[in-house]
Structure formats: structure tokens, C-alpha cells
Amino acid sequence: MAKPDLAAGTATVSVRVWVRNTAASPRRQRLRLRIRRPGAWDPVGTAETAIDMQPGATTETTLSIALPPPAVAPWDFDHPNLYQSLVELLDLAGATDQHLTRFGIRSAEVRGARLLLNGEPVAFGGANRVADHPKLGSLETPELIDQDLSLMKTANMGLARILHYPCSPTLLDWADEHGFLIIAEPGNWGLIPQQLDSESIRANWKRQAREMIEQGWNHPSIIAWSTGNEYQSDTPAGVRWTRDMLAYIRTLDTSRLLTFVSLGGKVFSKVKPEENSFHYVDFLCANIYGNESLGKAMETLHYTWPAKPVLISEFGWREDTAQSEAWRARQFRDAMAILRRYPFVIGASVWSWNDYRSRHYGTNTDGYRHWGLVTPNREPRGSYFALRDEFSPAVLSSVAIDRHPEGLSASFAVRVALQGRADFPSRILRDHEIVVTLLRPDGAVRKQIRHSVPLLRPGDKLDLAIPVSPFDLSAVPRLKVELKQPTGYICVEKTIEVRDPVGAER
């Protein structure tokens, strides 16, 4: 567990270690822990202890290291800083065994119906992804995961119950390295009361949950565990399942938030609050389809559980039943307009990222369910681009070319009006930059100008003047302005025409 002290800027890293003595006699050895940044040889902290092991027994111990402020680099969406934990088993001759793993230092908590990442409110768009590809099937290759999640990050997506079954280690590694928040979930889709009370199903689910949690507990990208998807959560059996499985997860990991995913109609259940599983989680996840019921659902949830933030864990429209892709994009924009009314919304995750093969009732005759923002071959549809704009945490209100303010050497400036979204999605933007690209008539890049952006809080407005020479402007018909994240992804962009040399938005 890596626990930051946000006020002091310090962190405590506690590492649980299990050592098995395979010898026929008792052994006494030393354990040494070293914490370092990936690629660095010098540790930022060390700890050591002696352990006594009986023959054939497994001994558990915990080593802790307090990191001072200079050694603490928190993990977040824009700064996915990672560390390595190296544990060595030592005897007089040196190391006899060792274990290396990665982790990140970050906090995730719920306070005042908001999700706080490292003490700061965040709210993200996202998408649910199905592990399916025309050529690969459900094989999760590094290339496919990089393609999918890079497209997601390009669309400003950052939080999702990305699969409603355990994620592959390759996917979790990518999320750790690039900054993506995940709610991880073992397989419980649509269980009915008889199944929820079944001792064999419960035992099997616990086994699967334990395997998932032990695989994932060092991944900073996982901020929450879920007890299932669309089960009958407002029945007595559903409440028993939620309470019991939440308690079981807490015996394994106390460092993460807990939730489950409800079928939309359960939002309007007539049972008492404590008779609905929503009552027992840290934040509410609901699958809501159709804008007609979206606003009412949000108000019902907040009225009943005012201290809990809400994540719309599924929403969307099928491409093959929509009037048109333009109509579908409008539905997404309308949904975002509804969600922006409610400050307790922490996320909205589209169903689904990609079209996928299925035998489910209502599947298209071609064998696919066409819910995707991208086709089976990962070609983005119009709704993808609409949501890229809607999910951006900042807006380029205007871009224009004007006379440069007096006192500066260049004659002209690219004026950029930038605003952080105050509603949804939103987060504090640090270490971003504006990139101005001057484009030749054939679209090739003639020159790029980079300009640092001051810290931008939700609701803040910035008016930036970026110097540019008349000579450079005279040779280009267009210029592009991009807001670039520290990870290299582009939040939002705008292209304007250059007119002798006065620009007008295009």
C-alpha cells in the first residue's frame, strides 16, 4: 500500500511479503526492501528486517518506508508516475531470491458527493470495452490494447468500468503507464436471487474475486472494486450479496473504493434505501439508456443518497438502429447536457467502445452488436468525435490572429481564449501547453510554436497571446492550435485560416 500525506507531501509505502521455507529445517534470513523509480538504480528508500521461518511454513511480514517530499511523485491521469518495489531474501552469501513489482502513489476517496484523486475533484468520460476483434477474437495483444486505449485517451476518456470481467495484466499495465482510472469487476452479470444466495456460486465468485484482487492490487489505475453488474440488487438476496461481498473484499484490500453496477430500473426501486444495495457502496454506478429517463434517474439517486457521487456506468445508442450517425451524435451531446446539471456526476461511460460479436438476443444478422463508437476494425464513427469534444476538460473558446500587445518584439500574436470546464467532465490541468502549428498549403508543417499554460482550474479563463512573426504568417494559409496534455495526448484543437494575416475561425 502506498499512502500519501497530501498536506505534508510525504508518503508511506508498506509492502506485504510472503516467504515460504522449502527446506527441512528452520531458517533465519533477512528481507530487504528497496523503493526506486523505474530505470533508476539509486533507491529513494530502503528497509530491512530479519525473519524466522519454520520448515514448510509460509511467513508473512510487512516492511514500511517513509518517503520525504522530494521522493514523492503522485500518480494521476496526466502524470502517471510509477515506482518499483524490489524485495530481496538475503543470507550471508547475498540474495537468494527477489521479487520486483511496480506501483504508484495516489489516493482516491469520496467526499461531499465528489470523487477526489490526490485530494482534488475529478470527473471523467469513458467507455466500456469488449475484448473482441475480427482477427484476434478475445486475444488481448499489446498492439490491440495500445490501439484501443490510445484512441480512448485521444477522446479525453479517463475513467471506466472498462470491462465487466477481470482485465488482462497487459491492459492494466497500459493504464498504469498512461494514466487511466479503472473500476475492476469479477464476473457477476444478471444473477437472480436464487443464484445470489447459492453457496457454490458465492464460493466461486469469492475465489475469482481473490484472484483478480491479488493480480491487480499493485496497479494504481484500479481505484475501485465492483461486486457485479445488473444483478437484482434491490431484493433481499441482492442486498445480502452486496453486503457480504463488500465485506469479503475489505478483508483483502482496504485501500480502494467499493461499488457495484445497477440495471437502470433499480434506480426507481420502491424499497427503503437500506433495502437497496446502493446504500452500502462508496459511489453509485447505474446503467441508464435513453435521455428520457436520465435526468429523473439522477435526481432520484441524489435525493435518496445525497452523500454519494454517481457514475453512469453505461449509456449509449446502437449504430444499426439509429436514424443516422448524426442523430446518434446529437443524443450523446444531449445526454452530456443533462449530466452537466448535476455536480455529483463523476463519470459517464459509453456502451460500448467497439462493435463486438455476440449471440445475445437482438444481435444484428451479421453477428455483431453495433453499439460501438468505433467499428470492429477500430474505425472511429461520428459519435467518437462528438464525444471527444464533450469529454474534454477544457474548451478553446476562440482562436484569432491579432496585433501583438505593445512592448513585445513580434508584430502579431495568436490569441487563444481557453476555459476549464466547471461542470462535467472537469479536473485541474497542470503542465499543459498550447501548440501552434503553421501549415503549408499542402498541409505539411512549416513551424511549431509551444507555449506553457498556467495551472487551469475548473471554470478558470485564460487569454493567451502567443507571438508569431509576420514572415511566418505570410507563407501559411492555415494554422492549428492544440491543447496538449503532459502525456502527449491532445485535449482539444481548432484550425483557423490565415488572412493577410488576420485569422477567422473555420
Secondary structure by P-SEA (a helix, b strand, c coil): cccccccccbbbbbbbbbbbbcccbbbbbbbbbbbbccccccccccccbbbbbcccbbbbbbbbbbbccccccccccccbbbbbbbbbbbccccccccccbbbbbbbbbbcccccccccbbbbbbbbbbccccccccccccaaaaaaaaaaaaaacccccccccccccaaaaaaaaacbbbbbcccccccccccccccaaaaaaaaaaaaaaaaaccccccccccccccccccccaaaaaaaaaaaaaaaaccccbbbbbbbccccccccccccccccccccbbbbbcccccaaaaaaaaaaaacccbbbbcccccccccccccaaaaaaaaaaaaaaaaaccccccccccccbbbbbcccccccccccccccccccccccaaaaaaaaaaccccccccccccccccccccccbbbbbbcccccccccccbbbbbbbbbcccccccbbbbbbbccccccbbbbbbbbbbaaaaaaccbbbbbbcccccccccbbbbbbcccccccc
